Amino acid sequence: MNEITSYWWILLILFAFLFYKFILRVFFGMVIVPEDKIGLVTKKFVLFGADKSLPDGRIIATKGEAGYQAQTLAPGLYWGMWIWQYSIDMTGFTIIPEGKIGLVLSKDGKEIPTGRILARRVDSDNFQDATAFLNNGGQKGRQTAFITTGSYRINTFLFEIVVAEQIKIYENMIGIVTALDGEPIPQGQIAGKFVEAHNNFQDFDKFLESGGNRGLQPQVMLAGSYYINTWGIQIEQNPMTDVPIGYVGVVISYIGEDGQDVTGDTFKHGNIVSKGQRGVWMEPLGPGKYALNKYTTKLEAVPTTNLVLNWANARSESHDLDKNLSTITVRSKDGFPFNLDVAQIIHVPAAEAPKVIARFGSMNNLVSQVLEPTIGNYFRNSAQDSDVISFLTTRKERQESAKNHIKLVLDEYNVNAVDTLIGDIVPPDSLMKTLTDRKLAEEEQKTYQTQRMAQEQRQGMEKETAIADMQKEIVRASQSVEIAQRTADATVKKAEGDATSLKLNVNAEAEATKMRASAEAEATKARAGAQAEATRLNASAEAEKISKTGLAEAEKIMAIGKSTAEAYQLQVSAMGGDNFTRYKVTEEIGKGNIKVIPDVLISGNGGSDGSISGLLGLKLMEMMDTKELKEGKNPKKQ
């Protein structure tokens, strides 16, 4: 008996050792919650108390009612949680990773007011105290509050956690915000009012408490990382608005209060207001990047540098404002259609840019509504007042007139007209051929005229050359006259010292000079006649040359003859007429080798001068013999 009892005790101890947890759980209601878990409690029934069941519409018990319990079991040891009355579900902590947030959906609580889509925040220790959440008026549905990175003991019977990405707005981008909950947008506006103190929409409850409106928001978010409840806020990323260098940005605001026009009574073409009001802002934005909401504002870039617009089919500038402009076709007064290209240079002052945009809405409208009709009609009207030829020949004047006319027109639109330029003018082909033929004929006529003038200039040059050449002869002749004069003077001086001997020489030389002068004159006359005939055949310039050359030669000869005659006259005066004649005769006899005395002189009178005459005769014979030897003759052989 004792052995059997001992055996049963052993079995009991062994059973208790093996199934102690079951025993403790069943008989003592022990529950052990691990350190990384929480216990979700479900109460199956209520034995005592008035509140045995949950109110209608509730699923979470906060006062011990049967059902899912708001109170959870934190890690630790619990007793009295009888297995037949309580069901314990172990679940892990809710963990929100780095860079993410936890959006909370409540399955129980008060109803969300009509018109709202998100439940407002209540004090609940980041949703870890379900009882406080429900007792403090927590609402069922999506919550405005969320949990950030970390570990949380969340009662998943009540709350469902949706992990969402943190919002990142990248560099050079902006976030355009649309609120999904809040007060309705005021009538007449397209975006909500400006609300502060919500930390870039990260505190959505503050946004709602401050009267934030649902829908498009005027504020934008800049680059950075944000904890945004995407159930309440939607973010659209867009590039920042860039105003390039050489432009200003005119802002057109679609939101804000209706402002008073700041341009006064002189400007009646648009509503220009101060910054922040609805309309065209008076102050344009300079070059740079701006965080503008493209849905609430519009920026029109207005070039402030000189802007070239081309009315030409084959040319368009990089700004593309003239991409729809084409070559202007006009018709002349004589009925010919022709094309012309026009370039217009304009400048919009920065201070006037808002007025231009307020009047036209955009630079494209300025071109299409003002510049295109103004310039096109001006040139069409101008062409109808002239024929094609006149239009071509008066191009400069018409360009200046167009510049002045267009300047006056554009001044009324707050735009400066810098210059108007007429490019290619293309007349009809038939007329162009006629003009070309006429021009060729005119050019040929000019060529012939130029060639004739060149010939005349060449003739003149040859004439001047001949005159210059004859000038040398004239100078030479003048010098010869002077030399002859000086020589005559010297001769006169010599004649004065030896008058007797020079009389014969002067007479003979005078006669010889007269004969030479006569012969030279005849020869010169003949040469001059022949040269004159040849010069007439070649050119009138050569004739002039020969004529003046002959005159110079004649003057020379006359000067020499006159000088010689005067010298002879002086010799005759000095020697006497008879003596000068005998002197010249003797000189001529000597030059001609005439024998006056015979080889043998026989004197028959026996005079006293017989010896002298004999000697003279012998001397003459000797002289004659000497001459004959020089000439190669042998007197003895003769």
VOGU-3710 file (C-alpha; in Angstrom, 3 decimals, decimal comma):
1> mneitsywwi> 0,000/0,000/0,000  2,795/2,370/0,875  4,584/1,503/-2,338  1,493/2,242/-4,367  1,040/5,557/-2,625  4,645/6,449/-3,264  4,223/5,564/-6,908  1,268/7,866/-7,293  3,085/10,684/-5,630  5,927/10,247/-8,017
11> llilfaflfy> 3,579/10,294/-10,967  1,847/13,384/-9,570  5,116/15,206/-9,108  6,252/14,200/-12,566  2,950/15,333/-14,038  3,105/18,630/-12,173  6,660/19,166/-13,378  5,762/18,475/-16,941  2,455/20,344/-17,035  2,984/23,028/-14,421
21> kfilrvffgm> 2,224/25,840/-16,851  -1,046/24,249/-17,790  -1,867/23,668/-14,153  -1,008/27,211/-13,168  -2,902/28,593/-16,115  -6,016/26,501/-15,460  -6,156/26,453/-11,722  -4,556/29,778/-10,838  -5,183/31,824/-13,984  -1,461/32,573/-14,445
31> vivpedkigl> -0,380/34,443/-17,563  3,220/35,260/-18,433  3,722/37,976/-21,055  7,223/37,899/-22,635  9,329/41,044/-22,652  8,907/41,589/-26,404  5,161/40,983/-26,434  1,958/42,452/-25,142  -1,153/40,559/-24,164  -4,404/41,338/-25,889
41> vtkkfvlfga> -7,249/40,353/-23,589  -10,636/39,048/-24,625  -13,226/38,624/-21,871  -15,657/35,829/-22,658  -18,388/36,589/-20,110  -19,170/38,568/-16,969  -20,318/36,741/-13,808  -21,051/39,748/-11,629  -21,834/43,423/-12,268  -24,390/45,499/-14,156
51> dkslpdgrii> -22,350/46,113/-17,300  -22,324/42,675/-18,725  -22,409/43,705/-22,397  -21,003/46,524/-24,523  -23,149/49,467/-25,608  -24,463/49,387/-29,131  -21,809/50,282/-31,675  -18,880/49,628/-29,396  -16,397/46,791/-29,857  -13,830/47,607/-27,172
61> atkgeagyqa> -14,621/47,289/-23,469  -13,283/49,900/-21,118  -15,304/48,972/-17,984  -14,882/45,214/-17,776  -17,651/44,341/-20,226  -17,415/41,148/-22,183  -15,482/41,437/-25,402  -12,185/42,885/-26,510  -10,592/44,720/-23,634  -9,029/48,142/-24,024
71> qtlapglywg> -6,498/47,344/-21,343  -3,564/45,245/-22,586  -1,075/43,189/-20,606  2,411/44,577/-20,577  5,357/42,149/-20,286  5,192/40,385/-16,855  3,338/37,805/-14,666  -0,423/37,955/-14,112  -2,834/35,825/-11,954  -6,533/35,293/-12,006
81> mwiwqysidm> -6,815/35,363/-15,777  -8,848/32,162/-15,794  -8,714/30,291/-18,997  -12,434/29,737/-19,091  -13,118/33,472/-18,748  -10,205/35,203/-20,511  -8,446/34,652/-23,816  -4,959/36,100/-24,069  -3,377/36,756/-27,502  0,324/37,497/-27,508
91> tgftiipegk> 1,392/40,002/-30,144  4,624/41,828/-30,820  5,333/45,508/-30,339  4,434/47,843/-33,176  7,761/49,008/-34,644  8,047/52,029/-36,959  11,342/51,899/-38,908  13,624/54,854/-39,508  12,361/57,226/-42,193  8,762/56,063/-41,879
101> iglvlskdgk> 5,661/56,968/-39,927  2,718/54,992/-38,621  -0,723/56,124/-39,712  -3,399/55,068/-37,245  -6,856/53,747/-37,991  -9,173/53,386/-34,985  -11,800/50,670/-35,111  -13,835/52,071/-32,223  -14,702/55,406/-30,767  -17,120/58,231/-31,416
111> eiptgrilar> -18,438/58,978/-34,835  -16,498/61,530/-36,912  -18,636/64,653/-37,408  -20,317/65,004/-40,780  -18,092/66,780/-43,243  -14,888/65,555/-41,651  -12,789/62,669/-42,854  -10,184/62,452/-40,077  -10,568/61,941/-36,347  -9,044/64,612/-34,142
121> rvdsdnfqda> -6,159/63,975/-31,788  -6,859/62,994/-28,151  -4,461/62,307/-25,303  -3,660/58,584/-25,433  0,115/58,233/-24,980  0,685/57,830/-28,719  -2,251/55,421/-28,949  -0,683/53,065/-26,359  -3,475/53,764/-23,856  -6,635/52,572/-25,545
131> taflnnggqk> -8,744/53,248/-22,484  -7,658/56,910/-22,368  -8,267/57,194/-26,102  -11,851/56,013/-25,791  -12,599/57,787/-22,536  -11,213/61,098/-23,886  -13,529/61,066/-26,830  -11,386/59,413/-29,421  -13,139/58,979/-32,745  -13,192/55,951/-34,954
141> grqtafittg> -11,631/56,042/-38,378  -8,446/57,540/-39,715  -6,627/59,689/-37,214  -4,997/63,050/-37,766  -2,231/62,054/-35,355  0,415/59,507/-36,246  3,362/57,793/-34,608  6,946/58,306/-35,668  10,011/56,079/-35,588  10,108/53,786/-32,497
151> syrintflfe> 8,469/50,805/-30,716  4,932/51,021/-29,337  2,566/48,819/-27,287  -0,459/49,186/-29,511  -3,730/47,388/-28,885  -4,326/46,032/-32,333  -7,907/45,105/-31,371  -8,565/48,859/-31,442  -5,913/50,334/-33,714  -4,589/49,356/-37,122
161> ivvaeqikiy> -1,194/50,820/-38,010  -0,276/51,541/-41,600  3,422/52,230/-42,174  4,002/55,027/-44,680  7,036/56,703/-46,143  8,391/59,962/-44,830  7,824/62,795/-47,341  11,002/64,086/-49,007  11,072/67,157/-51,199  14,186/67,311/-53,329
171> enmigivtal> 16,483/70,203/-54,180  15,156/72,848/-56,582  11,687/71,448/-56,035  8,716/72,662/-54,056  5,788/70,817/-52,538  2,325/72,011/-53,519  -0,066/71,117/-50,716  -3,668/69,985/-50,915  -5,504/69,431/-47,640  -8,104/66,678/-47,626
181> dgepipqgqi> -9,868/67,901/-44,494  -10,743/71,244/-42,978  -13,185/74,066/-43,433  -14,627/74,642/-46,904  -12,764/77,153/-49,077  -14,416/80,586/-48,954  -16,638/81,402/-51,890  -14,836/83,147/-54,709  -11,457/81,667/-53,815  -9,629/78,732/-55,370
191> agkfveahnn> -7,349/78,013/-52,408  -7,596/78,072/-48,649  -6,507/80,935/-46,473  -2,999/81,260/-45,190  -2,584/79,450/-41,832  0,503/79,469/-39,642  1,824/77,460/-36,661  1,322/73,997/-38,146  5,013/73,299/-38,754  4,757/72,823/-42,524
201> fqdfdkfles> 1,527/70,795/-42,193  3,238/68,235/-39,932  0,825/69,138/-37,134  -2,439/68,647/-38,941  -4,492/69,193/-35,786  -2,991/72,677/-35,410  -3,881/73,338/-39,013  -7,499/72,365/-38,355  -7,679/74,229/-35,053  -6,455/77,393/-36,811
211> ggnrglqpqv> -9,303/77,190/-39,291  -7,390/75,687/-42,166  -9,384/75,021/-45,316  -9,545/71,829/-47,228  -8,331/71,902/-50,786  -5,434/73,719/-52,422  -3,203/75,607/-50,023  -1,418/78,889/-50,765  1,708/77,818/-48,885  4,314/75,614/-50,469
221> mlagsyyint> 6,942/73,383/-48,889  10,611/73,704/-49,667  13,256/71,000/-49,960  13,587/68,730/-46,922  12,135/65,696/-45,081  8,744/65,943/-43,431  6,407/63,804/-41,276  3,204/64,251/-43,201  -0,056/62,422/-42,629  -0,838/61,488/-46,213
231> wgiqieqnpm> -4,455/60,759/-45,241  -4,887/64,459/-44,562  -2,277/66,091/-46,796  -1,282/65,404/-50,380  2,023/66,751/-51,724  2,751/67,379/-55,381  6,370/68,142/-56,204  7,145/70,687/-58,904  10,295/72,518/-60,002  10,916/75,957/-58,616
241> tdvpigyvgv> 10,005/78,848/-60,884  13,065/80,189/-62,664  13,353/83,758/-63,928  16,346/83,802/-66,319  18,861/86,605/-66,639  17,583/89,251/-69,026  13,987/88,754/-67,900  11,673/89,849/-65,132  8,816/87,763/-63,808  5,396/89,367/-63,615
251> visyigedgq> 3,296/87,522/-61,043  -0,421/87,028/-61,591  -2,079/85,915/-58,368  -5,374/84,018/-58,463  -5,918/84,175/-54,709  -6,025/86,815/-52,034  -8,157/89,796/-51,291  -9,284/92,091/-54,058  -6,721/94,883/-53,962  -6,977/98,469/-55,118
261> dvtgdtfkhg> -5,398/99,237/-58,477  -2,112/101,063/-57,808  -1,667/102,549/-61,293  -4,229/105,277/-60,737  -6,720/106,655/-63,216  -4,286/106,804/-66,143  -4,180/103,055/-66,699  -7,523/101,444/-67,541  -6,419/98,131/-68,992  -6,019/95,825/-66,014
271> nivskgqrgv> -5,921/95,337/-62,263  -2,392/95,949/-60,959  -2,213/95,429/-57,202  0,268/95,184/-54,384  2,072/91,949/-53,578  -0,140/89,309/-51,903  -3,389/90,552/-53,394  -5,380/89,062/-56,242  -4,372/90,391/-59,638  -1,146/91,427/-61,368
281> wmeplgpgky> 1,518/92,345/-58,851  3,051/95,763/-59,355  6,543/94,620/-58,385  8,049/92,161/-60,879  10,499/89,488/-59,782  14,099/89,805/-60,878  16,282/86,941/-62,167  16,399/83,994/-59,763  14,441/80,988/-58,477  11,153/81,352/-56,642
291> alnkyttkle> 8,846/79,010/-54,733  5,616/79,831/-56,515  2,503/77,728/-56,387  1,645/77,158/-60,033  -2,024/76,631/-59,167  -2,458/79,889/-57,261  -0,050/82,115/-59,173  1,179/82,440/-62,699  4,482/83,951/-63,700  4,911/85,599/-67,077
301> avpttnlvln> 8,555/86,007/-68,061  9,043/89,329/-69,836  12,365/89,940/-71,635  13,963/93,222/-70,640  16,744/93,065/-73,235  16,240/94,188/-76,815  13,898/91,721/-78,483  14,101/91,005/-82,221  10,955/89,843/-84,048  11,272/88,639/-87,638
311> wanarseshd> 8,549/88,763/-90,262  10,389/86,189/-92,386  9,554/82,635/-93,405  13,088/81,301/-93,035  14,065/82,906/-89,748  12,892/82,782/-86,149  14,588/83,813/-82,915  15,211/81,484/-79,965  12,469/83,108/-77,860  9,876/81,757/-80,371
321> ldknlstitv> 7,690/84,832/-80,028  7,947/85,256/-83,801  7,419/81,615/-84,747  3,977/82,433/-86,196  5,172/85,505/-88,105  5,859/85,215/-91,817  7,085/87,274/-94,745  4,737/90,183/-95,491  3,071/90,117/-98,931  2,052/93,565/-100,215
331> rskdgfpfnl> 0,677/94,960/-103,474  2,046/98,066/-105,149  0,097/100,911/-106,702  0,784/99,512/-110,178  -0,729/96,144/-109,196  2,408/94,065/-108,620  2,444/91,783/-105,548  5,812/91,417/-103,857  7,244/90,101/-100,606  9,392/91,836/-98,032
341> dvaqiihvpa> 11,052/90,704/-94,813  10,857/92,989/-91,797  12,631/92,888/-88,426  11,280/94,858/-85,470  13,405/95,484/-82,371  11,451/96,258/-79,193  12,293/96,766/-75,529  10,001/96,362/-72,549  11,257/98,330/-69,503  11,219/96,293/-66,293
351> aeapkviarf> 8,980/98,812/-64,555  6,481/98,664/-67,434  6,360/94,862/-67,660  3,363/94,499/-65,253  1,366/96,953/-67,368  2,120/95,004/-70,536  1,002/91,749/-68,905  -2,066/93,371/-67,336  -3,084/94,681/-70,753  -2,318/91,626/-72,905
361> gsmnnlvsqv> -1,850/88,678/-70,541  1,361/87,481/-72,189  4,126/88,513/-74,570  2,647/86,244/-77,243  -0,584/88,222/-77,098  1,385/91,466/-77,423  2,940/90,165/-80,628  -0,264/88,760/-82,107  -2,633/91,543/-81,051  -0,456/94,635/-81,591
371> leptignyfr> 2,824/94,111/-83,385  1,658/91,739/-86,110  -1,333/93,821/-87,331  0,440/97,162/-86,835  3,538/96,331/-88,843  1,739/94,282/-91,490  -0,882/96,957/-92,179  1,664/99,758/-92,208  3,722/98,186/-94,965  0,664/97,151/-96,952
381> nsaqdsdvis> -0,631/100,718/-96,863  2,806/102,086/-97,664  3,191/99,796/-100,677  -0,188/100,855/-102,134  1,023/104,454/-102,327  3,991/103,595/-104,535  5,001/101,492/-107,493  7,515/98,687/-107,034  10,453/100,603/-108,492  9,869/103,608/-106,260
391> flttrkerqe> 9,441/101,355/-103,232  12,804/99,758/-103,937  14,606/103,036/-104,540  13,154/104,747/-101,454  13,789/101,881/-99,076  15,832/103,970/-96,612  13,171/106,676/-96,347  10,384/104,124/-95,907  12,347/102,332/-93,200  12,773/105,579/-91,258
401> saknhiklvl> 9,096/106,428/-91,697  8,075/102,961/-90,470  10,317/103,323/-87,424  8,701/106,615/-86,412  5,153/105,383/-87,012  5,581/102,130/-85,080  7,325/103,939/-82,227  4,292/106,185/-81,753  1,962/103,174/-81,748  3,992/101,099/-79,285
411> deynvnavdt> 4,456/103,998/-76,876  0,737/103,740/-76,194  1,241/100,123/-75,106  4,180/100,817/-72,731  6,645/99,245/-75,170  9,722/100,957/-76,633  10,273/100,568/-80,379  14,055/100,517/-80,807  14,291/100,119/-84,580  12,437/98,887/-87,648
421> ligdivppds> 14,498/97,190/-90,349  13,434/96,231/-93,873  15,148/93,054/-95,044  14,828/91,373/-98,424  12,401/92,881/-100,923  11,440/90,300/-103,543  9,624/91,795/-106,578  7,893/89,550/-109,163  10,245/87,586/-111,412  9,047/89,287/-114,588
431> lmktltdrkl> 9,582/92,735/-113,144  12,868/91,674/-111,661  14,097/90,576/-115,095  13,116/93,937/-116,570  14,930/95,751/-113,792  17,947/93,525/-114,234  18,106/94,159/-117,970  17,738/97,886/-117,422  20,452/97,855/-114,804  22,784/95,907/-117,066
441> aeeeqktyqt> 22,226/98,448/-119,841  22,925/101,293/-117,430  26,056/99,613/-116,222  27,268/99,014/-119,775  26,638/102,679/-120,552  28,607/103,640/-117,481  31,376/101,287/-118,572  31,562/102,904/-122,019  31,483/106,336/-120,421  34,289/105,338/-118,092
451> qrmaqeqrqg> 36,355/103,945/-120,936  35,879/107,163/-122,934  36,935/109,238/-119,969  39,945/106,991/-119,541  40,905/107,577/-123,200  40,489/111,312/-122,797  42,572/111,234/-119,657  45,207/109,171/-121,439  45,286/111,688/-124,308  45,586/114,516/-121,851
461> meketaiadm> 48,380/112,713/-120,087  50,242/112,158/-123,349  49,744/115,821/-124,225  51,100/116,887/-120,873  53,962/114,429/-121,301  54,768/115,956/-124,712  54,638/119,435/-123,221  56,966/118,306/-120,450  59,335/116,759/-122,979  59,338/119,956/-125,076
471> qkeivrasqs> 59,946/121,920/-121,934  63,315/120,229/-121,782  64,080/121,374/-125,314  62,893/124,883/-124,521  65,122/124,988/-121,462  67,988/123,570/-123,474  67,414/126,158/-126,214  67,229/128,922/-123,662  70,447/127,737/-122,168  72,010/127,582/-125,633
481> veiaqrtada> 70,932/131,168/-126,263  72,469/132,221/-122,997  75,635/130,302/-123,765  75,753/131,831/-127,205  75,235/135,240/-125,696  78,070/134,687/-123,320  80,213/133,286/-126,099  79,424/136,332/-128,246  80,358/138,568/-125,399  83,648/136,741/-125,082
491> tvkkaegdat> 84,161/136,973/-128,795  83,489/140,689/-128,704  86,045/141,069/-125,968  88,540/139,085/-127,978  87,672/141,047/-131,119  88,359/144,236/-129,319  91,923/142,982/-128,640  92,512/141,527/-132,084  90,160/143,489/-134,339  92,218/143,288/-137,424
501> slklnvnaea> 92,672/139,545/-137,562  89,042/138,866/-136,745  87,522/140,990/-139,520  88,286/138,403/-142,203  87,183/135,535/-139,949  83,954/137,274/-139,020  82,987/138,017/-142,598  83,722/134,488/-143,737  81,996/132,957/-140,694  78,996/135,191/-141,200
511> eatkmrasae> 78,609/134,003/-144,752  79,074/130,371/-143,774  76,671/130,681/-140,865  74,082/132,259/-143,110  74,372/129,382/-145,529  74,171/126,784/-142,726  71,282/128,527/-141,092  69,406/128,553/-144,384  70,081/124,890/-144,965  69,200/123,983/-141,398
521> aeatkaraga> 65,997/125,955/-141,603  64,992/124,101/-144,762  65,825/120,757/-143,158  63,950/121,643/-139,982  60,939/122,756/-141,997  60,902/119,472/-143,890  61,270/117,439/-140,734  58,606/119,456/-138,961  56,179/118,899/-141,840  56,806/115,174/-141,898
531> qaeatrlnas> 56,618/114,931/-138,120  53,448/116,984/-138,063  51,816/114,642/-140,590  52,796/111,608/-138,521  51,604/113,231/-135,303  48,218/114,009/-136,836  47,844/110,337/-137,665  48,774/109,224/-134,154  47,383/111,837/-131,798  46,818/115,521/-131,451
541> aeaekisktg> 49,203/115,539/-128,509  52,145/114,443/-130,656  51,384/117,175/-133,163  51,576/119,715/-130,371  54,925/118,289/-129,334  56,423/118,475/-132,844  55,076/121,957/-133,383  56,609/123,277/-130,204  59,841/121,389/-130,897  60,078/123,057/-134,340
551> laeaekimai> 59,405/126,437/-132,812  62,113/125,861/-130,230  64,613/124,809/-132,899  63,753/127,785/-135,035  64,172/130,090/-132,089  67,498/128,437/-131,399  68,725/128,886/-134,968  67,494/132,415/-135,082  69,192/133,101/-131,791  72,456/131,582/-133,045
561> gkstaeayql> 72,214/133,422/-136,359  71,417/136,648/-134,641  74,315/136,164/-132,295  76,658/135,281/-135,134  75,471/138,210/-137,231  76,009/140,537/-134,354  79,514/139,088/-133,918  80,240/139,594/-137,632  78,891/143,096/-137,426  81,203/143,817/-134,581
571> qvsamggdnf> 84,167/142,305/-136,542  83,323/144,347/-139,605  83,106/147,400/-137,454  86,447/146,565/-135,924  88,363/145,461/-139,096  86,621/147,378/-141,797  84,569/146,014/-144,610  87,381/145,404/-147,129  89,771/143,893/-144,673  87,062/141,576/-143,234
581> trykvteeig> 86,162/140,492/-146,788  89,797/139,757/-147,701  90,152/137,902/-144,378  87,194/135,678/-145,097  88,277/135,076/-148,728  91,680/134,072/-147,561  90,133/131,800/-144,946  87,952/130,117/-147,540  90,902/129,686/-149,916  92,819/128,074/-147,090
591> kgnikvipdv> 89,907/125,769/-146,322  89,559/124,838/-149,980  93,322/124,275/-150,644  93,233/126,581/-153,675  96,717/127,340/-155,211  97,078/131,023/-155,514  100,842/131,010/-156,084  102,361/128,544/-158,610  104,902/125,971/-157,596  107,655/127,984/-159,389
601> lisgnggsdg> 107,458/131,651/-158,956  109,059/133,648/-161,740  109,406/137,236/-161,151  109,894/139,270/-164,255  110,208/142,717/-162,964  113,321/142,236/-160,883  111,826/144,304/-158,220  113,189/144,778/-154,841  110,678/142,314/-153,322  111,771/139,418/-155,466
611> sisgllglkl> 113,540/137,620/-152,701  110,506/137,823/-150,393  108,209/136,589/-153,073  110,523/133,692/-153,745  110,492/132,695/-150,154  106,712/132,959/-150,008  106,436/130,765/-153,059  108,721/128,141/-151,607  106,715/128,159/-148,373  103,460/127,669/-150,224
621> memmdtkelk> 104,958/124,764/-152,185  106,154/123,169/-148,954  102,717/123,507/-147,408  101,080/121,967/-150,444  103,532/119,067/-150,479  102,832/118,398/-146,838  99,086/118,317/-147,467  99,459/115,934/-150,373  101,522/113,569/-148,241  98,811/113,567/-145,614
631> egknpkkq> 96,241/112,759/-148,261  98,413/109,890/-149,583  99,410/111,506/-152,888  102,921/111,460/-154,497  103,561/114,800/-156,193  106,383/113,368/-158,149  104,199/110,747/-159,773  101,700/113,267/-160,860
//
